[in-house]
Amino acid sequence: MSVVFYWHPMSSATPVACALAELGVPHDRVRIDIRNGEQRTPEYLAINPNGKVPCLVVDGTPIFEGLAIHLWLGERFGVARGLWPAADTPERLQAMSWCAWAYVTYMAVIGRLRLATADETLSDARHAAAAAADAKGLLDVLEGRLAGRAWMLGTEYSLVDLVVAQVVGYGTYVGAGVEGHPAVAAWLAQVQARPAMQGEV
């Protein structure tokens, strides 16, 4: 199987880079300089019409969007490596639910918070406060999930932890801190300390 990873360091491609490292998937990398607009060139748009990173090309067929890539990696490589639950198990349903929660529900709130605090033209104290409150409410949900269990799916680390932690970790940089959520904070530190999360990805 041929896997080509289109990426840029310290971008939304980082979680996929970490997953590839965690799974030990052989692949080639093509760096797309998103600072210089390389993601908008006709050559790259022919691969990923969305004009963003990350993107994988698997045996000549592109798959883009971080969540889709994570779910495919989990199914294709993670089950055999004990990092993704098998099909038709309750754990697989939970894995899909929490990954979507992170990328869809939580990321939407984090996006609102970033725009309301970091973008000078859109900065708005009321919107920022509302987004921060929504983020806290979602962290309460995650705190409840992690209370009494070491990892998202129970006693063993999985790609679900990587996926959710990457989004929660990004949230801490835009103002959604995990203070007041001790289970989340301890879990996040454990995920971020894993070897696959280190280095330039």
N, C-alpha and C positions, 0 to 999 in steps of 0.2 A: 504494500500500500504506500502510495506517495502522498505525503502531507506537506503542504507549503503554508507557512504562517506569515501573513502580512500584518505588520505591527509598527508601533512607535513606542519607545520607552516612556514610562511614567504617563501613560494614557489609559483610555478605557480598554486597551488591549492587555494591560498588565494582568488582570485576573486570568485571562486565557494563557498567558505566558506561565503563570504560576501553576495552573492546572496541567499544562504540558509537562512541566518539570516534575510535578508531584506524581504524575502517571508514568513518567519516563518514556513518552511517545517520541520516537525518532521523527524528525521533521527538518525541513529547510526553512530559513527565515529570510524574508524580504522586508527591509526597513522602508517604510513610507514616511517621508518627512512631512508631517501634517502642518508644521510651522510655515513651510514654504508652499503649501497648497498642492503637494504631490498627490493627495487623495482625490483631487478634482481633475486630474489629467485623463484624457480619453482612454489611455492604456489601463489605468486602474479602474475607471468607471466601467470598463468592459468586463472586469472581474467582479467588482462590487458596485452595482448601480447606486447604492446608498451613499457612496463616497465617504466612508468612514473606516476606521480600524476598530476592532479586529476583523480579520477575514481568514478563513482557512480554505485552501483548495485541496480537495480530497480526490485523488485519481482524476484530476481535471475538472471536477465539479465544485464550484464555490459554495460555501456556507458562511453566511454573515449573521450579525447580531450576537452579542456575547452570550445571552441566555441560550439561544439555539445551539451555539457551539458547545457550551458546558453540558447541556443535556445529551448531545451526541457523543461527546467525549466520555461522559459517564457510562452511557449505554455500550459504546464500542470498546472501551478500554477499562473502565472503572470496575465493572462487575468482576472480571477476571482477577483484578488486583485487590479486590476486597475494599474498594473505595466508593462503590456505588451499589445500591441494593438491586437484587435480581428483579426481573419483570414479574408482574402478577403477585407482588408481595405488598403488605401494608406499608412497609418501609419505602418502597418505590413511590407510592402515592404521596407519602409525606415528603420525600425528597423533591418531587416535582412541585409540590405546593410551596415549600419554603424557598426554593430557588426563584419561583415566580413572585413570591411575596417580596423577596429582596429586590429583584430587578424591576418589578412593576410598581408595587405598592410603596415600598420604602424609598426607592429611587425617585419616584415622583415627588414625594415630600421633600427629599433632600434637594432636588432640583429647584423647587420653589424657594427653599431656604437660601440656597446659593444666589439665586437671582435677586432676592429681597435684601441681601446683605452685601454681596460682592460687586454687583453691577451698578455703577454710579447712576446710570440713566433709569434704572428700575428700582433702586433702593427705596424701601418703604418700611418704616418701623412697625406698622400694624401688620403688614403681610409677613414680616419676619417673625413677629411674635406668634402669629397664628401657625406658621409653618413649624416653628420651634415646639409649640405645644403639640402639634400633630406628630412630630418626630418623637417626642417624649412618650406619647401614647403608644406608638408602635414599638418603642423600646421596652415599654411595660409588657407588651405582648411577648416580645422576645425573652424578656426576663422570666416570664412565666414558663416559657418553653424550656429554658435552660435550668430552672430551679430543680435541683434534685437529679440532674443528669450531667454527665461530663461533656457530651457532644450533642449536636443537633438531633441525631437519630438514636442516641442512647449511650452505650459504653465505648463505642469505637469512632475514631475520627473518619470523616468521609469528605467527598467533594462538596457536599452540602455545606459543611463548615467553611470551606474555602470560599465558596460563592457568597454566602451570606456575610461572612466576615469582611470580604473585600468591600462590599457595599456599606456596611456599618462603619468600617474603618475610614472610607472616603467621607462618610457623614461627619466624622469627628473633625475633619479638616475644614468643613464648611459651617461648623457651629453646633452640630448635633452631638454633643459630648455624651459619654456613657456614665458620667458621674451619677450616683444614685441608683445605679443598676449593677450591683456587685457581681452577680452571676455573669452578666454580659461582659463586664470589664475583664474578669478573670479568663473567661473563654476567649475573648478577642486577643488577649495577650498570648495565650497558648497557640492560637492559630498563627499569629504574626511571627512567632518564634520558630516556626517550622523551617527546615532548610530550604524547601522549595519557594519560600517567600523572601528569601534573602538574595542579595546580588542585584545586578542591573537587569531588570526584566521590563 
